[in-house]
Amino acid sequence: MVNESPHRLASIDIGSNAIRLFVGQKSKSGRIRVLEDQRASVRLGKDAFSAGYIRPVTQAELERALKHFRLVCERLHVHQIRAVGTSALRDSSNRKRVIHNIKVRTGINVSVIDGQREATLLHKAVSHALDLRGKTAVITDMGGGSLEVVLSRKGRLVSKHSLPLGTVRLLSKVKRSPPYEEIAHWVRTPLYRLRTSLLGAKQKPVDLMIGTGGNLRALGKLCFRLGLSRSRNRFQRAHLELLVLRLFEMSMTQRMKRFQLRHDRADVILPAAVVTLEMMRIFEVGEILVPNVGLKNGLFWEAMDGIRFAKSRALPRSTRRHRA
């Protein structure tokens, strides 16, 4: 029987399109036992990117979801909850009031993090899921409000960027049921600049492109369901090109019915597909890997690293020398 660490940690990612809860426990063998993995459909970005603040009705949805997450954590005897807000909260003029109300009404402390910290957490999540040693990898996470991109060389984070190319934000710029080119118009120039910034003048080729987050997982699942790819966790550029043709031929209702997509995924899947395909073309990669990790996993590992660091500091000096 594997002896498990007594620490049960929960991470909450308050994103622009949804809120996610991850509860895990690490064993002494280094494996993670997933105790809970939930998602709540609360779209903060619909307010933040149009009105500039979170409306009372959306605040109420957010608080209900977090109260539920809090009850889940109590039932599982979680020792620590780490909660962060990303692009939508960053852009909301009333974020301080929203965070204060969350603390008072749910007991959960929320920290708003910037895009650079998001990128760091994503690199940590992917590093625990894939072996990045000896490779040059571009890691991308497409949320509702922003696109985080990391360049990793030989397993080390060497550059990170955050672009305002999230799916909900892009939808706020275009008409209902937009054609491909209307969305692509907003993303090509920033992505070309990103490539130059990441890869420099020599433009050395990328060994891996890795996509994280719900939007990329949805694209991977669709390519697999349609028989275009052999795995949910990787697909080729040619597969995505075929999927894009089908997605943009359909109405939102048809996408929901044909592809069994939730309402809050059936609309954002269009900008998600455009940004992903344009990135693959601009960075000249033929395939993208989609591990089942995201910001919530990086936050979990950061908290776990903090516990290990605290324990090492608490050890007697002689014990630390012996362990080294």
Helices and strands as residue ranges (DSSP letters): E 4-14, E 19-27, E 32-40, H 45-48, H 56-75, E 80-85, H 87-91, H 95-106, E 110-112, H 115-129, E 136-142, E 147-153, E 156-163, H 167-171, H 180-199, E 208-212, H 214-225, E 234-236, H 237-249, H 252-259, H 263-266, H 269-282, E 287-289, H 295-314, H 317-323
